[in-house]
Amino acid sequence: MGEQLAVDGGTPIRDIAQRSWPEWPIADETLWSERVEPALREVFLSHVEGLPGPRAESFAERFADYCGTKHARLLVHGTDAIGAALSAVLDLDAWGEGGEVILPNYTFIATASAPLDRRCTLAFVDIDPETFTMDPDALAEAIVPGRTRAVLPVHLAGHPADMDAIRAVADKHGLAVVEDCAQAHGARYKGKPVGSLSHAGTFSFQSTKNLTSGEGGAVTTDDADIDARVAGFMDVGRAPRAGRWEYPRLGWNYRPSEYLAALLSVRLETLDAETDHRAKMADYLTRQLRAVPGVTPPIEGEGCDRHAYHLYCIQLDTTQFGGHSRDAIVRALTAEGIPCSPGYTLPLSETPALAHLRKTYPEVVRVLPCPNAERVCANSLWLTQPLLLAETEDMDDIAEALVKVQRLMSCAAVAS
């Protein structure tokens, strides 16, 4: 019997029981004893675990500096950050209609649910076929004067969207722009960090993110008025540094724990080194995969000075895998010891939640033609960012496994 795929009983390329992949978040006794425990202990002994939030404010100042903006606010979730930013840039009072927000049709559901929560309607547009970020031409075609009010580009997988082109379209029509940077901490576009390329940037610190505290979010901006409205949104309507019982705006409570701020402050110190390492491993892996039939590694578009590689998104041509399905390829690669997933398998507008909304409230959602998003959803294979914290010999395992799966599947073509 010749070589077999591990999924069919063969020997896997990598025995993960013997050679595990890096775990996320990074946690070890030295980091705990030298950095994390003292930071959390300081919060505990300070008797200040919430208001007035000095550590949250300190982290926000550091994060604003990291993102190249004048202001930042730490919130409890990334979804709340999107809602706060939209509320601020559009000056919403939570009662009137928010207007239409245009977003790409290849993204996580929070990019849609947050504007819906702010009483905004949605328009889904197509993505660039190489970078998987919002297509500026599709954006331009989708705008309805008097209806469209904001644009919500997503730096998908850590790749910056084409912000110059998007801003040009938005500025022409007087639209607000809010960046969804949930997957892009540390990414840069034409020399500028994401989060500084629009009216406001939004970040998530959820447990899978490249900078994490389990949950958390942030809004960045250069505009003092937007920052003040974000502050009111997250702090029951209070203005920054105003009296505790003064409420100039309607707001809610999205204030973070001081423990989150302390943990984020520790992890922010290593973000650049981790981002650089992911980029180095991604570049090495891409060079290994270019010769594999049916495998297209990520492509960095013009203007992408630094890809954060929250995800390493591969496109598959299943005809080069003997006609086997993308899901079969994912199963085979996973069995070889390479954890992977298909990622988003449907454009967001076609997922059950949004499909129900479209059917029940057709005036709330518009969907423009999205052939690129449909193709990417059908052919993607994702590797998540912890794998890129490994070393070059580990990238060799990924490449070897893909070569093996492609070779053996192409020799065992699916009968037509």
C-alpha positions in Angstrom: 0.0 0.0 0.0 1.3 3.4 -0.9 1.2 6.7 1.0 -2.1 7.5 2.5 -3.7 10.6 3.8 -4.0 10.7 7.6 -7.7 11.1 7.3 -7.7 7.7 5.6 -5.5 6.0 8.1 -2.1 7.2 7.0 0.7 8.8 9.2 0.1 12.5 9.7 2.7 15.0 8.8 2.6 16.4 12.3 1.7 14.5 15.5 0.2 17.3 17.5 0.3 15.2 20.6 4.1 15.3 20.4 4.5 18.7 18.7 1.7 21.0 19.6 1.0 24.4 18.0 1.4 27.7 20.0 -1.5 28.4 22.3 -3.2 31.7 22.5 -3.1 33.9 24.4 0.5 33.5 25.4 0.7 32.4 29.0 3.6 31.1 31.1 4.7 31.2 34.7 7.4 33.8 34.0 5.1 36.2 32.3 2.6 35.7 35.1 5.0 36.3 37.9 7.0 39.1 36.4 4.3 41.1 34.6 0.7 40.0 34.9 0.4 39.2 38.6 2.0 42.5 39.7 -0.4 44.4 37.4 -3.5 42.6 38.7 -2.3 42.8 42.3 -1.9 46.5 42.0 -5.5 46.9 40.9 -6.7 44.6 43.7 -4.9 46.5 46.4 -5.7 49.9 45.0 -9.4 49.6 45.9 -10.2 51.0 42.5 -11.5 48.2 40.2 -13.8 50.5 38.2 -14.6 54.2 38.4 -12.9 56.5 38.0 -10.9 54.2 35.8 -7.3 55.6 36.0 -5.8 52.4 34.4 -8.4 52.4 31.6 -7.6 56.0 30.9 -3.9 55.3 31.0 -4.2 52.3 28.6 -6.4 54.4 26.3 -3.8 57.1 26.1 -1.1 54.5 25.3 -3.3 52.9 22.7 -4.1 56.2 21.0 -0.4 56.8 20.8 0.1 53.3 19.3 -2.6 54.0 16.7 -1.4 57.5 15.9 -4.5 59.2 17.1 -5.2 62.0 19.6 -7.9 60.1 21.5 -9.0 56.5 22.4 -11.6 55.0 24.7 -11.5 51.5 26.2 -14.9 49.7 26.2 -16.1 46.3 27.3 -16.6 44.7 23.8 -15.5 45.3 20.2 -19.2 45.2 19.1 -19.9 48.1 21.5 -17.0 50.0 20.1 -18.6 49.9 16.6 -21.9 51.0 18.0 -20.2 53.8 20.0 -18.2 55.0 17.0 -21.2 55.1 14.7 -23.3 56.9 17.3 -20.5 59.4 17.8 -19.6 60.1 14.1 -23.3 60.4 13.1 -24.3 62.2 16.4 -27.2 59.8 17.0 -29.5 60.0 20.0 -30.6 56.4 19.9 -34.2 57.4 19.1 -34.2 58.7 15.5 -33.3 56.6 12.5 -29.5 56.3 12.0 -29.5 56.1 8.2 -27.8 53.6 6.0 -24.3 52.1 6.6 -22.4 50.4 3.8 -20.3 47.4 4.8 -18.5 44.6 3.0 -20.3 41.3 2.6 -17.3 39.3 3.9 -17.0 39.9 7.6 -18.1 38.9 11.1 -21.7 39.5 12.1 -20.8 42.2 14.6 -20.0 44.5 11.7 -23.7 44.3 10.9 -25.3 43.9 14.3 -23.7 46.9 15.8 -25.2 49.4 13.3 -28.5 47.6 13.5 -28.4 48.2 17.2 -28.0 51.9 16.5 -31.2 51.9 14.3 -29.1 52.0 11.1 -30.0 50.2 7.9 -27.5 48.2 6.0 -26.1 47.9 2.4 -23.8 45.0 1.7 -21.2 45.4 -1.1 -18.6 43.2 -2.7 -15.0 42.8 -1.8 -11.7 43.0 -3.7 -10.9 39.5 -5.0 -7.3 39.6 -3.7 -7.4 41.4 -0.4 -11.0 40.5 0.7 -11.6 44.0 1.8 -14.2 46.5 0.6 -14.1 47.2 -3.1 -14.1 51.0 -3.5 -15.9 50.7 -6.9 -18.6 48.6 -5.4 -19.0 51.2 -2.6 -19.3 54.0 -5.1 -22.1 52.2 -7.0 -24.0 51.5 -3.8 -24.4 55.0 -2.4 -27.9 56.4 -2.4 -27.9 60.2 -1.8 -30.1 61.2 1.2 -30.1 57.6 2.4 -26.5 56.5 2.9 -24.8 58.1 5.8 -21.7 56.1 6.7 -19.2 53.6 5.4 -17.8 50.7 7.6 -14.8 49.2 5.9 -13.2 46.1 7.5 -9.5 45.4 7.6 -10.2 41.7 7.1 -7.8 39.2 8.4 -5.4 42.0 9.3 -5.1 43.4 5.7 -5.8 47.2 5.6 -8.6 48.2 3.3 -7.9 50.6 0.4 -8.6 53.6 2.6 -7.5 56.3 0.2 -10.0 55.2 -2.4 -12.7 54.6 0.2 -12.1 58.0 1.8 -12.2 59.6 -1.7 -15.6 58.1 -2.4 -17.0 58.9 1.1 -15.7 62.5 1.1 -17.3 63.1 -2.3 -20.7 62.2 -0.9 -20.2 63.7 2.6 -20.2 60.3 4.4 -18.7 59.3 7.7 -16.2 56.5 7.7 -15.6 54.1 10.6 -12.9 51.5 10.4 -13.5 48.0 11.7 -10.0 47.1 13.0 -11.1 44.1 15.0 -8.7 41.8 13.1 -6.0 44.3 12.4 -4.1 45.5 15.5 -0.8 46.8 14.4 -1.5 46.8 10.7 -0.4 49.8 8.7 -1.6 51.4 5.4 0.8 53.7 3.6 2.8 54.4 6.7 -0.2 55.0 9.0 -1.7 52.6 11.6 -5.2 51.4 11.1 -7.6 53.2 13.3 -6.1 56.5 12.3 -7.4 56.5 8.7 -11.0 57.7 9.1 -13.3 59.6 11.4 -13.0 56.8 14.0 -11.5 53.3 14.3 -12.9 50.4 16.3 -11.0 47.5 17.9 -11.9 44.3 19.6 -9.9 42.6 22.4 -11.9 39.4 22.3 -10.1 36.2 23.2 -8.9 35.3 19.6 -7.7 38.7 18.8 -4.0 39.7 18.3 -4.3 41.9 21.4 -6.6 40.4 23.9 -8.0 40.6 27.4 -10.7 38.0 26.8 -13.2 40.6 26.0 -12.9 44.4 25.4 -13.0 47.0 22.7 -11.7 50.5 21.9 -12.5 53.5 19.7 -9.8 55.7 18.3 -10.2 59.2 16.8 -8.5 62.5 16.2 -11.8 64.4 16.7 -12.4 65.8 20.2 -16.1 66.0 19.6 -16.4 62.4 18.4 -14.3 61.3 21.4 -16.6 63.2 23.8 -19.7 61.6 22.3 -18.0 58.1 22.6 -17.3 59.0 26.3 -21.0 59.8 26.8 -22.1 56.7 25.0 -20.1 54.4 27.2 -20.4 56.3 30.5 -24.2 56.9 30.9 -24.1 60.2 29.0 -21.4 61.9 31.0 -19.0 64.3 29.3 -15.3 63.7 29.8 -14.2 64.9 33.2 -17.6 66.3 33.9 -19.5 66.0 37.2 -20.7 62.5 38.1 -24.4 63.5 38.2 -24.3 65.5 34.9 -25.7 63.9 31.8 -25.6 66.1 28.7 -26.3 63.2 26.4 -28.2 59.9 26.6 -25.7 57.1 27.2 -25.2 53.6 28.5 -22.8 51.7 30.7 -20.0 50.2 28.6 -17.2 51.0 31.1 -14.4 48.4 31.4 -12.9 46.8 34.5 -9.6 48.1 35.6 -8.4 44.5 35.4 -8.9 44.5 31.6 -6.9 47.7 31.3 -4.1 46.3 33.4 -3.9 43.1 31.3 -4.0 45.0 28.0 -1.3 47.3 29.2 1.0 44.3 29.7 0.2 42.7 26.4 0.5 45.9 24.4 4.2 45.8 25.1 4.7 42.7 23.0 2.2 43.4 20.2 4.7 44.8 17.8 7.2 41.9 18.2 4.4 39.3 17.8 3.0 41.1 14.7 6.5 41.2 13.1 7.0 37.5 13.8 3.6 36.6 12.3 4.5 38.7 9.2 7.9 37.0 8.9 6.3 33.5 9.2 3.5 34.4 6.7 6.1 35.6 4.2 8.1 32.4 4.6 5.0 30.3 4.2 3.7 32.2 1.2 7.0 31.5 -0.6 6.6 27.8 0.2 3.1 27.6 -1.1 3.4 29.5 -4.4 4.4 26.3 -6.2 1.6 24.1 -4.8 -1.1 23.5 -7.5 -4.5 24.8 -6.5 -3.3 26.9 -3.6 -3.2 30.7 -3.7 -1.7 32.2 -0.6 -2.7 35.7 0.7 -1.8 38.6 -1.5 -0.8 41.9 0.0 -2.3 44.8 -1.9 -0.9 48.2 -2.8 -0.7 50.3 0.3 -0.4 47.5 2.8 2.8 48.4 4.7 2.1 45.9 7.4 -0.4 43.0 7.4 -1.4 42.0 10.9 -2.1 38.4 9.9 -4.9 37.7 12.3 -5.8 35.1 9.7 -3.8 33.6 6.9 -6.4 33.2 4.2 -5.7 30.7 1.4 -7.8 30.3 -1.7 -8.3 26.8 -3.1 -8.9 25.6 -6.6 -10.6 22.3 -5.9 -10.2 21.1 -9.5 -6.5 20.8 -8.6 -7.5 18.5 -5.7 -9.2 16.0 -7.8 -12.5 17.7 -7.5 -12.7 17.0 -3.8 -14.7 19.6 -1.8 -13.2 22.4 0.2 -14.6 20.8 3.3 -12.9 17.5 2.4 -9.6 19.4 2.0 -10.1 21.1 5.4 -10.7 17.7 7.0 -7.7 16.1 5.4 -5.4 19.0 6.3 -6.6 18.9 9.9 -6.0 15.2 10.1 -2.4 15.9 9.0 -1.9 18.0 12.1 -2.6 21.4 10.6 -5.6 23.0 12.3 -7.6 25.0 9.8 -11.1 26.0 8.9 -13.2 27.2 5.9 -13.8 30.6 7.6 -17.0 32.4 6.5 -18.9 29.9 4.3 -21.6 32.4 3.2 -21.6 36.1 2.5 -22.9 37.7 5.7 -26.1 38.8 4.0 -26.9 35.2 3.3 -26.5 33.8 6.8 -29.7 32.8 8.6 -29.9 35.8 10.9 -29.5 38.3 8.1 -31.6 36.3 5.6 -34.4 36.4 8.2 -34.0 40.1 8.6 -34.1 40.7 4.9 -37.2 38.7 4.5 -39.1 40.1 7.5 -37.9 43.8 7.1 -36.9 44.2 3.4 -36.5 47.9 3.9 -33.7 47.4 6.4 -31.1 45.5 4.2 -29.9 46.1 0.7 -27.6 43.6 -1.0 -25.6 44.6 -4.0 -24.1 42.0 -6.4 -21.2 40.3 -4.5 -19.6 37.7 -6.8 -16.2 38.0 -5.3 -17.5 37.5 -1.7 -19.4 34.4 -3.0 -16.3 33.0 -4.6 -14.1 33.6 -1.6 -16.7 32.0 0.8 -16.8 28.9 -1.4 -13.0 28.5 -1.7 -11.3 29.8 1.5 -9.1 27.9 3.9 -8.1 29.8 7.0 -5.1 29.4 9.3 -5.4 31.3 12.5 -2.8 33.7 14.0 -1.4 31.4 16.7 0.1 29.1 14.1 2.2 32.1 12.8 3.8 32.4 16.2 5.6 29.1 15.5 8.9 28.9 13.6 10.0 28.2 10.0 10.2 24.4 10.5 6.6 24.5 11.6 5.7 26.5 8.4 7.4 23.7 6.6 4.9 21.2 8.1 2.0 23.3 6.8 3.5 23.4 3.3 4.4 19.7 3.3 0.9 18.8 4.5 -0.7 20.9 1.7 1.6 19.3 -0.9 0.7 15.9 0.4 -3.1 16.5 0.5 -3.0 18.1 -3.0 -0.9 15.3 -4.5 -2.9 12.4 -3.1 -6.3 14.0 -3.6 -5.5 14.8 -7.3 -4.6 11.2 -7.8 -7.9 10.1 -6.3 -10.2 12.3 -8.3 -13.9 12.3 -7.4 -15.9 10.4 -9.9 -18.1 12.7 -12.0 
